[in-house]
């Protein structure tokens, strides 16, 4: 289970392309693709290996003007789904 201190990055080989209203993430090694709305796209784009989920939630608060607790819960939930589907992977603690 993810927590707000986790740092994620795109899975090796994953590529994305932004269209007008969505972000398409292609996982060639798995033969899959995901279509993300604006919220999911922001989480994907900010999961760059340098930010914690807490940092991403703070960015969501600023972008969408939502309550911090809701942003944190949404980020952890959606990031968890992206990890389950193989689009994001966690970084090992050093």
C-alpha positions in Angstrom: 0.0 0.0 0.0 1.3 3.4 -0.9 1.8 6.3 1.5 2.4 10.0 1.1 6.2 9.6 1.4 6.5 7.3 -1.6 8.2 8.5 -4.7 7.1 7.1 -8.0 8.3 7.2 -11.6 7.1 5.9 -14.9 7.7 2.2 -15.5 10.6 1.4 -17.8 9.5 1.6 -21.4 6.3 3.5 -20.6 5.6 6.4 -23.0 2.8 9.0 -23.0 1.2 11.4 -25.4 -1.1 14.3 -24.5 -4.1 14.8 -26.6 -6.7 17.6 -26.3 -8.6 16.2 -23.3 -6.6 13.3 -22.0 -3.2 11.6 -21.7 -2.6 8.3 -23.2 0.1 6.1 -21.5 1.4 3.2 -23.6 3.0 0.2 -21.9 4.6 -1.6 -24.9 6.1 -4.4 -22.9 2.7 -5.3 -21.5 0.8 -4.6 -24.7 -1.5 -2.2 -22.8 -2.4 1.4 -22.8 -4.2 3.7 -20.3 -6.2 6.8 -20.9 -6.1 9.3 -18.1 -8.2 12.4 -17.5 -6.8 15.7 -16.4 -6.4 14.6 -12.8 -4.7 11.3 -13.7 -2.5 13.1 -16.2 -1.2 15.5 -13.6 -0.4 12.7 -11.2 1.4 10.8 -14.0 3.4 13.9 -15.1 4.4 14.8 -11.6 5.5 11.2 -10.8 9.0 11.9 -12.1 11.1 10.2 -9.4 11.8 13.5 -7.7 8.5 14.2 -5.8 6.7 12.4 -3.1 3.0 11.7 -3.3 2.6 14.4 -0.6 4.3 16.9 -3.0 2.0 15.8 -5.8 -1.1 16.2 -3.5 0.0 19.8 -2.7 0.2 20.5 -6.4 -3.3 19.1 -6.8 -4.6 21.4 -4.0 -3.1 24.4 -5.8 -4.3 23.4 -9.3 -7.8 22.2 -8.4 -8.5 24.2 -5.2 -9.6 21.2 -3.2 -9.1 20.3 0.4 -5.7 18.9 1.3 -7.1 15.7 2.8 -9.1 15.0 -0.3 -6.1 15.6 -2.6 -3.9 13.3 -0.5 -6.5 10.5 -0.6 -7.1 10.9 -4.3 -3.4 11.0 -5.1 -2.7 7.8 -3.1 -5.7 6.0 -4.6 -5.0 6.9 -8.2 -1.2 6.4 -7.9 -1.9 3.0 -6.5 -4.1 2.2 -9.5 -1.3 3.3 -11.8 1.2 1.1 -9.9 -1.2 -1.9 -10.1 -1.6 -1.5 -13.8 2.2 -1.3 -14.3 2.4 2.4 -15.4 4.3 3.7 -12.4 6.9 2.0 -10.2 8.2 3.0 -6.8 11.8 4.0 -6.1 13.7 2.1 -3.5 14.6 4.1 -0.4 18.3 4.9 -0.2 
